[in-house]
Amino acid sequence: MEKFDKLTGVAAPLPIINIDTDMIIPKQYLKTIKRTGLGTGLFSEMRYKEDGSKNDEFVLNKEAYNKANILIAGDNFGCGSSREHAPWALLDFGIRCVISTSFADIFYNNCFKNGILPIVVSQEELDKLMDDAERGANATLSVDLEAQEIKGPDGGTICFEIDPFRKHCLLNGLDDIGLTMEKSDAIKAFENNLKESRSWV
């Protein structure tokens, strides 16, 4: 998993509440178990018209935001079914940080397992960040995970809370497998000791 330390880039405003995982990545894209290639399906029902052409009104299709790596979203982001394809699609598109006032628990947990930083802020703070994001590519945000700070284009700073263990995992690029591999020496020692003490096993 790619480490997350500092991220500076364009933030796309998506002021819609209750964006569920089916809106993030519709069911027809769930046939694959690969984590790549899902970016084209991200928000596809809003990004594309019925004839398959791009909807120029959707934020991620606008030139100012088509390379956004931060998403400023409405309340209760990631609700609905527990599909891990949702963070996969965001990551494949290039989104590495989602900021909202609240997240669905399963989606929130899945973000950390896939190298995406979900940040919870107050409504007042979200309104300020949404206003910053609506300026387009001329205004970028900077997210510093180590310092737990978001800096806006005007120099304002918003501090955020994060679980220390999850912070450690993101800073070091550790998913569940990576955490296990950190203890590989202890695992090998245990297995060798088991062979010696229980040779019949």
N, C-alpha and C positions, 0 to 999 in steps of 0.2 A: 504494500500500500504506500502511495506517495505521501511523504511528510507534509504537514501543514504548519508553517511558521508565520510568515507574513504574506499577505495578499493585497495587492493594489490593482484596481481595475474599475471598469465601468459597471455600475449597478443598474439593473433593469427594474423599473417599478411595475409591480403586478398587484394593484390594490383590489384584490378579490378575496373575500372571506370563504372559508370552507373549501379550499381547493383540495379535492380528494386525489387518491393515487390513480384513479381511472382517468381523471383529467390530465394528470402528469404524464402517464403513459397508458393509453387505451389497451383494452384486453387483446386486440388482434396482434399486438407486438410481444405477447408473452410466450410465444411458441419457442423462443430461443432461451438457452441457459447461458449464452455468452454475454459478457458485460460490455462488449463493444458493438457499435452499429445502432444503438438505441437512440442516439441523439436526434436522428431524423424523425423519430416518432414522438419526441418530447412535445407535449401540449398540442398534438397533431390536430385535434378537433377544433382548436382555436387558431392554429398556425396556417391551416390549409382550408380552402373552399371545397365544396362537394366535387368539383371537377378536378381536384388535385393541385390546383394552382395556389400560390402563396396568398395568404390574406395580408395585404399590405398594412392593415390597421393594427395587426397584432404586434405587441411591443418587440418581441424577439426577431421579427421580420424587418424591423426598421433599421436603417443603416447605422444609426447611432448605437444600437443595442445588439446587433447580430453577433458580436463577439463578447458580450457581457459575461463576466465570471462571478458576479454577485447578484443575487435576486432578493429584492425587497418585496415581501408578500403580505397579504392580509391574514387575519387571525385564523387559527386552527388549520394551518397548512399541513398537508399530508394525511388528512383523515381518510377514512374508508378502509378498503381491504389492505392486507399486510404484504403487498407485493414489493419485493426488494428491487424489482426492475425500475421502480420510481427513482431511487437515488442513482442507479446505474445510468438511467437516461439523462438525468441532470449532469452527472459527471462526464458522460460521453459528449454532451453538448459543450461542456467547458465550465459549468457552474460548480464552484467549489465552496461557496458559502451562501446560506439562505438565512435571511433575517426576518423575523416575524414576532408577533406578540405571544403566540403559542403554537405548539406543534402536537400532532397526534403522537402518542408514545412510541408505537412500533416504528413509524417513519423516523422519528427523532433518533431512536437507537440504531436503526439501519444506516443513517447518515454517518455516524461515527465509525461504523464498521467498513465504510467505503471511502473514507478520506474526505468527507464533506463536513464542514463546520456549520451546525445550525445554532443560531444565536437568538436568544429570547430577550426582547427589550420591552419597555413600556409603550403604551399607545402614543404618548407625547413624543417619545424618542423615535418611534416608527414614523410618525407624521413628518418629523424633521428629515429623516433619512429618505422618505418617499419624495419629499420636496427636492432634496439634493439630487436624487436619481432622475427626476423628471427634467433635469437640465441637459440630459443626454451625455454624449461622449466628452463634452467639455468639462464635466465635473466627475471626478473619480473619488472612490472611497478607498481607504486603507484599513485593513483589518490586521491587527497584531495579536496573535493568540497568546504569546508569552506574556505580554503586558495586559492582555484582556481589554483591548481598546479598539474603538472604531473612530477613525478620524475623517471628518468631512472636508469638502473642498474649501470651506471657509476657515479651516483650522479648528473647528469645534471638535470636542472629544466626548464620546459616549463610552462608559465602562460597562462591561457585561460580566456575568457570573458563569462559571462552568465547573463541572465536577472535576476535581484534581486528577483522578484516574483517567478520565476520558481525555483531558488535556494532555496528559503524559503520552497516551496512545497516539494522538494526532501529531504531536510534536516529533515523535519518534517513528511515525509511520507503521504502527503496530495494529494489525487486525487480530482476530482470534488465533489464527495460525502463527502469526509473528510472536504473540504473547507466549504461546506454547514453546516455540523454538528458542525463546530466551532462556528457557529452563532445560534445554537439551542435555547439558552436562549432568544435571541432577537426575534427569530421566534415565540416562545411560548408566549412571552410578547405581541407581535403584535396580535397574534390570540386571546389571552384573552381580549385585549383591543377592538378588533373588535367585539367580542361577546357582550361586555358590551355596546358599542356605537351603534351597529346595531343588536339588539337582534332579529330582524325579518329576518335576513339573515340565 
